[in-house]
Amino acid sequence: MALAVQRKHVRINIQVPGETRDKLAEVASLQGKKISALVRESIDEKISRIERELFEEKMKTAYEGLSEENACISEDLQFQEYHT
């Protein structure tokens, strides 16, 4: 059985405008962090927000489907009560 190799960190390279790099450096310094830590946290927060939004959209769609189904059932029950 093959064992999955997990790496704690992988290196990626990105390019940002110099102004953005300067702002990152300033904010990281104010928080007592390295720029890389600030960027990792920002990426994690963005991913979490997107995942939450996708989950909420799936739940909304599911509830809308249930709502439509419940409306049909309600109409069927009203029809049955009226004709009995």
A tleap script that builds the chain and sets N, CA, C and O, in Angstrom:
source leaprc.protein.ff14SB
mol = sequence {
  NMET ALA LEU ALA VAL GLN ARG LYS HIE VAL
  ARG ILE ASN ILE GLN VAL PRO GLY GLU THR
  ARG ASP LYS LEU ALA GLU VAL ALA SER LEU
  GLN GLY LYS LYS ILE SER ALA LEU VAL ARG
  GLU SER ILE ASP GLU LYS ILE SER ARG ILE
  GLU ARG GLU LEU PHE GLU GLU LYS MET LYS
  THR ALA TYR GLU GLY LEU SER GLU GLU ASN
  ALA CYS ILE SER GLU ASP LEU GLN PHE GLN
  GLU TYR HIE CTHR
}
set mol.1.N position { 0.843 -1.176 0.000 }
set mol.1.CA position { 0.000 0.000 0.000 }
set mol.1.C position { 0.888 1.238 0.000 }
set mol.1.O position { 1.815 1.346 0.802 }
set mol.2.N position { 0.601 2.163 -0.896 }
set mol.2.CA position { 1.402 3.383 -0.993 }
set mol.2.C position { 1.012 4.357 0.109 }
set mol.2.O position { -0.168 4.562 0.391 }
set mol.3.N position { 2.008 4.941 0.713 }
set mol.3.CA position { 1.755 5.944 1.745 }
set mol.3.C position { 1.730 7.318 1.106 }
set mol.3.O position { 2.574 7.645 0.272 }
set mol.4.N position { 0.758 8.114 1.502 }
set mol.4.CA position { 0.669 9.479 0.989 }
set mol.4.C position { 1.732 10.327 1.670 }
set mol.4.O position { 1.871 10.306 2.893 }
set mol.5.N position { 2.463 11.057 0.882 }
set mol.5.CA position { 3.485 11.949 1.424 }
set mol.5.C position { 2.847 13.320 1.608 }
set mol.5.O position { 2.333 13.910 0.658 }
set mol.6.N position { 2.884 13.812 2.823 }
set mol.6.CA position { 2.319 15.124 3.103 }
set mol.6.C position { 3.458 16.091 3.405 }
set mol.6.O position { 4.343 15.804 4.210 }
set mol.7.N position { 3.413 17.231 2.746 }
set mol.7.CA position { 4.399 18.263 2.991 }
set mol.7.C position { 3.743 19.366 3.799 }
set mol.7.O position { 2.608 19.758 3.526 }
set mol.8.N position { 4.450 19.857 4.778 }
set mol.8.CA position { 3.899 20.943 5.569 }
set mol.8.C position { 3.732 22.198 4.731 }
set mol.8.O position { 2.683 22.841 4.769 }
set mol.9.N position { 4.740 22.538 3.994 }
set mol.9.CA position { 4.695 23.749 3.187 }
set mol.9.C position { 5.288 23.468 1.817 }
set mol.9.O position { 6.216 22.671 1.672 }
set mol.10.N position { 4.744 24.125 0.835 }
set mol.10.CA position { 5.321 24.106 -0.499 }
set mol.10.C position { 5.558 25.547 -0.907 }
set mol.10.O position { 4.866 26.459 -0.454 }
set mol.11.N position { 6.517 25.733 -1.745 }
set mol.11.CA position { 6.864 27.091 -2.168 }
set mol.11.C position { 6.124 27.416 -3.457 }
set mol.11.O position { 6.109 26.624 -4.398 }
set mol.12.N position { 5.515 28.589 -3.484 }
set mol.12.CA position { 4.952 29.120 -4.727 }
set mol.12.C position { 5.492 30.531 -4.901 }
set mol.12.O position { 5.806 31.221 -3.931 }
set mol.13.N position { 5.589 30.930 -6.119 }
set mol.13.CA position { 6.066 32.284 -6.409 }
set mol.13.C position { 4.928 33.071 -7.026 }
set mol.13.O position { 4.241 32.591 -7.928 }
set mol.14.N position { 4.736 34.274 -6.537 }
set mol.14.CA position { 3.721 35.158 -7.102 }
set mol.14.C position { 4.361 36.508 -7.377 }
set mol.14.O position { 5.389 36.858 -6.797 }
set mol.15.N position { 3.743 37.246 -8.259 }
set mol.15.CA position { 4.198 38.596 -8.526 }
set mol.15.C position { 3.097 39.561 -8.128 }
set mol.15.O position { 1.934 39.382 -8.489 }
set mol.16.N position { 3.473 40.574 -7.390 }
set mol.16.CA position { 2.536 41.622 -6.988 }
set mol.16.C position { 3.187 42.961 -7.287 }
set mol.16.O position { 4.411 43.058 -7.379 }
set mol.17.N position { 2.372 43.983 -7.436 }
set mol.17.CA position { 2.952 45.316 -7.629 }
set mol.17.C position { 3.791 45.709 -6.407 }
set mol.17.O position { 3.531 45.265 -5.288 }
set mol.18.N position { 4.789 46.538 -6.643 }
set mol.18.CA position { 5.656 46.986 -5.557 }
set mol.18.C position { 4.876 47.634 -4.420 }
set mol.18.O position { 5.210 47.462 -3.247 }
set mol.19.N position { 3.836 48.379 -4.775 }
set mol.19.CA position { 3.002 49.037 -3.761 }
set mol.19.C position { 2.324 48.003 -2.856 }
set mol.19.O position { 2.231 48.191 -1.643 }
set mol.20.N position { 1.857 46.921 -3.459 }
set mol.20.CA position { 1.216 45.856 -2.673 }
set mol.20.C position { 2.226 45.202 -1.741 }
set mol.20.O position { 1.917 44.912 -0.586 }
set mol.21.N position { 3.426 44.974 -2.244 }
set mol.21.CA position { 4.473 44.381 -1.417 }
set mol.21.C position { 4.794 45.290 -0.235 }
set mol.21.O position { 4.987 44.819 0.886 }
set mol.22.N position { 4.848 46.584 -0.489 }
set mol.22.CA position { 5.126 47.540 0.580 }
set mol.22.C position { 4.024 47.525 1.635 }
set mol.22.O position { 4.304 47.564 2.833 }
set mol.23.N position { 2.782 47.469 1.187 }
set mol.23.CA position { 1.652 47.407 2.125 }
set mol.23.C position { 1.691 46.116 2.928 }
set mol.23.O position { 1.443 46.120 4.134 }
set mol.24.N position { 2.004 45.006 2.256 }
set mol.24.CA position { 2.130 43.723 2.956 }
set mol.24.C position { 3.207 43.799 4.034 }
set mol.24.O position { 3.005 43.346 5.160 }
set mol.25.N position { 4.340 44.370 3.681 }
set mol.25.CA position { 5.443 44.493 4.631 }
set mol.25.C position { 5.033 45.332 5.834 }
set mol.25.O position { 5.361 45.001 6.974 }
set mol.26.N position { 4.319 46.414 5.574 }
set mol.26.CA position { 3.887 47.301 6.659 }
set mol.26.C position { 2.905 46.592 7.589 }
set mol.26.O position { 3.060 46.625 8.809 }
set mol.27.N position { 1.901 45.955 7.004 }
set mol.27.CA position { 0.899 45.261 7.823 }
set mol.27.C position { 1.532 44.100 8.584 }
set mol.27.O position { 1.250 43.901 9.765 }
set mol.28.N position { 2.380 43.341 7.912 }
set mol.28.CA position { 3.048 42.221 8.570 }
set mol.28.C position { 3.881 42.717 9.746 }
set mol.28.O position { 3.877 42.110 10.817 }
set mol.29.N position { 4.586 43.808 9.544 }
set mol.29.CA position { 5.402 44.381 10.612 }
set mol.29.C position { 4.549 44.813 11.794 }
set mol.29.O position { 4.903 44.567 12.947 }
set mol.30.N position { 3.415 45.461 11.503 }
set mol.30.CA position { 2.514 45.904 12.575 }
set mol.30.C position { 1.977 44.731 13.385 }
set mol.30.O position { 1.723 44.852 14.583 }
set mol.31.N position { 1.808 43.595 12.714 }
set mol.31.CA position { 1.288 42.411 13.399 }
set mol.31.C position { 2.391 41.501 13.923 }
set mol.31.O position { 2.108 40.462 14.519 }
set mol.32.N position { 3.627 41.880 13.710 }
set mol.32.CA position { 4.753 41.082 14.183 }
set mol.32.C position { 4.873 39.754 13.446 }
set mol.32.O position { 5.253 38.739 14.030 }
set mol.33.N position { 4.545 39.773 12.161 }
set mol.33.CA position { 4.587 38.557 11.358 }
set mol.33.C position { 5.475 38.755 10.150 }
set mol.33.O position { 5.833 39.876 9.790 }
set mol.34.N position { 5.821 37.640 9.536 }
set mol.34.CA position { 6.506 37.702 8.257 }
set mol.34.C position { 5.459 37.861 7.162 }
set mol.34.O position { 4.298 37.488 7.333 }
set mol.35.N position { 5.884 38.418 6.043 }
set mol.35.CA position { 4.969 38.592 4.918 }
set mol.35.C position { 4.377 37.252 4.507 }
set mol.35.O position { 3.183 37.169 4.221 }
set mol.36.N position { 5.183 36.213 4.473 }
set mol.36.CA position { 4.691 34.900 4.044 }
set mol.36.C position { 3.585 34.395 4.960 }
set mol.36.O position { 2.629 33.781 4.486 }
set mol.37.N position { 3.696 34.644 6.273 }
set mol.37.CA position { 2.653 34.219 7.208 }
set mol.37.C position { 1.360 34.993 6.953 }
set mol.37.O position { 0.270 34.421 6.975 }
set mol.38.N position { 1.492 36.288 6.712 }
set mol.38.CA position { 0.326 37.118 6.422 }
set mol.38.C position { -0.363 36.656 5.136 }
set mol.38.O position { -1.590 36.578 5.075 }
set mol.39.N position { 0.429 36.353 4.121 }
set mol.39.CA position { -0.139 35.892 2.846 }
set mol.39.C position { -0.830 34.546 3.032 }
set mol.39.O position { -1.929 34.343 2.518 }
set mol.40.N position { -0.198 33.619 3.764 }
set mol.40.CA position { -0.832 32.306 4.030 }
set mol.40.C position { -2.168 32.480 4.737 }
set mol.40.O position { -3.162 31.862 4.353 }
set mol.41.N position { -2.196 33.317 5.764 }
set mol.41.CA position { -3.440 33.550 6.499 }
set mol.41.C position { -4.502 34.143 5.584 }
set mol.41.O position { -5.668 33.752 5.642 }
set mol.42.N position { -4.102 35.074 4.749 }
set mol.42.CA position { -5.050 35.711 3.832 }
set mol.42.C position { -5.621 34.698 2.850 }
set mol.42.O position { -6.822 34.697 2.580 }
set mol.43.N position { -4.770 33.847 2.323 }
set mol.43.CA position { -5.229 32.811 1.390 }
set mol.43.C position { -6.181 31.860 2.097 }
set mol.43.O position { -7.237 31.528 1.559 }
set mol.44.N position { -5.819 31.419 3.295 }
set mol.44.CA position { -6.692 30.514 4.053 }
set mol.44.C position { -8.054 31.138 4.330 }
set mol.44.O position { -9.083 30.474 4.203 }
set mol.45.N position { -8.060 32.418 4.709 }
set mol.45.CA position { -9.323 33.120 4.967 }
set mol.45.C position { -10.178 33.211 3.706 }
set mol.45.O position { -11.392 33.011 3.759 }
set mol.46.N position { -9.550 33.511 2.584 }
set mol.46.CA position { -10.275 33.617 1.313 }
set mol.46.C position { -10.863 32.266 0.922 }
set mol.46.O position { -12.022 32.187 0.515 }
set mol.47.N position { -10.080 31.214 1.043 }
set mol.47.CA position { -10.569 29.870 0.715 }
set mol.47.C position { -11.738 29.500 1.625 }
set mol.47.O position { -12.746 28.976 1.153 }
set mol.48.N position { -11.613 29.765 2.910 }
set mol.48.CA position { -12.697 29.461 3.851 }
set mol.48.C position { -13.969 30.224 3.494 }
set mol.48.O position { -15.064 29.664 3.551 }
set mol.49.N position { -13.832 31.485 3.129 }
set mol.49.CA position { -14.996 32.290 2.757 }
set mol.49.C position { -15.670 31.736 1.500 }
set mol.49.O position { -16.897 31.647 1.436 }
set mol.50.N position { -14.867 31.367 0.509 }
set mol.50.CA position { -15.426 30.809 -0.724 }
set mol.50.C position { -16.118 29.480 -0.436 }
set mol.50.O position { -17.214 29.232 -0.939 }
set mol.51.N position { -15.489 28.625 0.369 }
set mol.51.CA position { -16.109 27.338 0.714 }
set mol.51.C position { -17.426 27.550 1.459 }
set mol.51.O position { -18.404 26.844 1.213 }
set mol.52.N position { -17.449 28.531 2.376 }
set mol.52.CA position { -18.676 28.817 3.123 }
set mol.52.C position { -19.767 29.318 2.183 }
set mol.52.O position { -20.922 28.909 2.300 }
set mol.53.N position { -19.410 30.200 1.253 }
set mol.53.CA position { -20.388 30.727 0.300 }
set mol.53.C position { -20.939 29.613 -0.594 }
set mol.53.O position { -22.138 29.575 -0.872 }
set mol.54.N position { -20.067 28.710 -1.041 }
set mol.54.CA position { -20.518 27.584 -1.860 }
set mol.54.C position { -21.456 26.674 -1.072 }
set mol.54.O position { -22.472 26.221 -1.598 }
set mol.55.N position { -21.113 26.407 0.195 }
set mol.55.CA position { -21.963 25.581 1.046 }
set mol.55.C position { -23.320 26.244 1.252 }
set mol.55.O position { -24.357 25.588 1.159 }
set mol.56.N position { -23.310 27.543 1.531 }
set mol.56.CA position { -24.561 28.262 1.745 }
set mol.56.C position { -25.420 28.246 0.489 }
set mol.56.O position { -26.643 28.131 0.579 }
set mol.57.N position { -24.805 28.358 -0.666 }
set mol.57.CA position { -25.549 28.313 -1.925 }
set mol.57.C position { -26.161 26.931 -2.146 }
set mol.57.O position { -27.299 26.814 -2.601 }
set mol.58.N position { -25.397 25.885 -1.820 }
set mol.58.CA position { -25.933 24.519 -1.933 }
set mol.58.C position { -27.117 24.326 -0.991 }
set mol.58.O position { -28.123 23.724 -1.365 }
set mol.59.N position { -26.993 24.835 0.230 }
set mol.59.CA position { -28.077 24.703 1.206 }
set mol.59.C position { -29.298 25.483 0.738 }
set mol.59.O position { -30.423 25.001 0.864 }
set mol.60.N position { -29.094 26.669 0.207 }
set mol.60.CA position { -30.205 27.483 -0.285 }
set mol.60.C position { -30.933 26.745 -1.403 }
set mol.60.O position { -32.163 26.696 -1.421 }
set mol.61.N position { -30.178 26.177 -2.328 }
set mol.61.CA position { -30.767 25.439 -3.439 }
set mol.61.C position { -31.547 24.231 -2.924 }
set mol.61.O position { -32.648 23.947 -3.396 }
set mol.62.N position { -30.974 23.530 -1.964 }
set mol.62.CA position { -31.651 22.352 -1.396 }
set mol.62.C position { -32.946 22.761 -0.701 }
set mol.62.O position { -33.974 22.106 -0.873 }
set mol.63.N position { -32.904 23.837 0.082 }
set mol.63.CA position { -34.110 24.292 0.782 }
set mol.63.C position { -35.170 24.792 -0.191 }
set mol.63.O position { -36.365 24.599 0.030 }
set mol.64.N position { -34.730 25.433 -1.265 }
set mol.64.CA position { -35.699 25.873 -2.267 }
set mol.64.C position { -36.377 24.664 -2.911 }
set mol.64.O position { -37.581 24.685 -3.165 }
set mol.65.N position { -35.603 23.615 -3.173 }
set mol.65.CA position { -36.164 22.389 -3.722 }
set mol.65.C position { -37.164 21.755 -2.770 }
set mol.65.O position { -38.224 21.287 -3.187 }
set mol.66.N position { -36.820 21.742 -1.486 }
set mol.66.CA position { -37.740 21.196 -0.487 }
set mol.66.C position { -38.994 22.048 -0.376 }
set mol.66.O position { -40.095 21.527 -0.193 }
set mol.67.N position { -38.824 23.342 -0.488 }
set mol.67.CA position { -39.968 24.243 -0.412 }
set mol.67.C position { -40.949 23.956 -1.541 }
set mol.67.O position { -42.159 23.894 -1.324 }
set mol.68.N position { -40.420 23.782 -2.741 }
set mol.68.CA position { -41.278 23.469 -3.881 }
set mol.68.C position { -41.974 22.122 -3.685 }
set mol.68.O position { -43.159 21.977 -3.983 }
set mol.69.N position { -41.232 21.149 -3.186 }
set mol.69.CA position { -41.806 19.825 -2.943 }
set mol.69.C position { -42.896 19.904 -1.880 }
set mol.69.O position { -43.952 19.289 -2.030 }
set mol.70.N position { -42.653 20.649 -0.818 }
set mol.70.CA position { -43.646 20.798 0.244 }
set mol.70.C position { -44.894 21.513 -0.260 }
set mol.70.O position { -46.005 21.178 0.153 }
set mol.71.N position { -44.729 22.488 -1.139 }
set mol.71.CA position { -45.876 23.196 -1.709 }
set mol.71.C position { -46.727 22.228 -2.534 }
set mol.71.O position { -47.956 22.275 -2.469 }
set mol.72.N position { -46.085 21.358 -3.304 }
set mol.72.CA position { -46.827 20.369 -4.099 }
set mol.72.C position { -47.585 19.398 -3.203 }
set mol.72.O position { -48.740 19.066 -3.469 }
set mol.73.N position { -46.931 18.950 -2.151 }
set mol.73.CA position { -47.583 18.028 -1.208 }
set mol.73.C position { -48.773 18.709 -0.554 }
set mol.73.O position { -49.837 18.109 -0.404 }
set mol.74.N position { -48.591 19.958 -0.169 }
set mol.74.CA position { -49.668 20.712 0.460 }
set mol.74.C position { -50.859 20.843 -0.487 }
set mol.74.O position { -52.006 20.670 -0.075 }
set mol.75.N position { -50.585 21.147 -1.751 }
set mol.75.CA position { -51.661 21.256 -2.735 }
set mol.75.C position { -52.378 19.913 -2.903 }
set mol.75.O position { -53.605 19.869 -2.992 }
set mol.76.N position { -51.609 18.818 -2.945 }
set mol.76.CA position { -52.206 17.488 -3.074 }
set mol.76.C position { -53.113 17.185 -1.886 }
set mol.76.O position { -54.209 16.650 -2.054 }
set mol.77.N position { -52.652 17.529 -0.685 }
set mol.77.CA position { -53.458 17.263 0.506 }
set mol.77.C position { -54.736 18.110 0.504 }
set mol.77.O position { -55.806 17.626 0.875 }
set mol.78.N position { -54.620 19.369 0.086 }
set mol.78.CA position { -55.806 20.230 0.014 }
set mol.78.C position { -56.798 19.676 -1.002 }
set mol.78.O position { -58.005 19.686 -0.762 }
set mol.79.N position { -56.296 19.194 -2.132 }
set mol.79.CA position { -57.155 18.620 -3.155 }
set mol.79.C position { -57.871 17.379 -2.623 }
set mol.79.O position { -59.063 17.194 -2.871 }
set mol.80.N position { -57.149 16.531 -1.894 }
set mol.80.CA position { -57.724 15.309 -1.351 }
set mol.80.C position { -58.801 15.652 -0.300 }
set mol.80.O position { -59.857 15.020 -0.269 }
set mol.81.N position { -58.539 16.628 0.537 }
set mol.81.CA position { -59.505 17.014 1.576 }
set mol.81.C position { -60.765 17.584 0.936 }
set mol.81.O position { -61.872 17.346 1.421 }
set mol.82.N position { -60.604 18.324 -0.132 }
set mol.82.CA position { -61.732 18.971 -0.797 }
set mol.82.C position { -62.612 17.928 -1.474 }
set mol.82.O position { -63.830 18.098 -1.531 }
set mol.83.N position { -62.021 16.855 -1.986 }
set mol.83.CA position { -62.768 15.852 -2.737 }
set mol.83.C position { -63.138 14.630 -1.925 }
set mol.83.O position { -63.574 13.636 -2.505 }
set mol.84.N position { -62.986 14.655 -0.618 }
set mol.84.CA position { -63.413 13.502 0.199 }
set mol.84.C position { -64.659 13.803 0.966 }
set mol.84.O position { -65.153 12.947 1.700 }
savepdb mol mol.pdb
quit
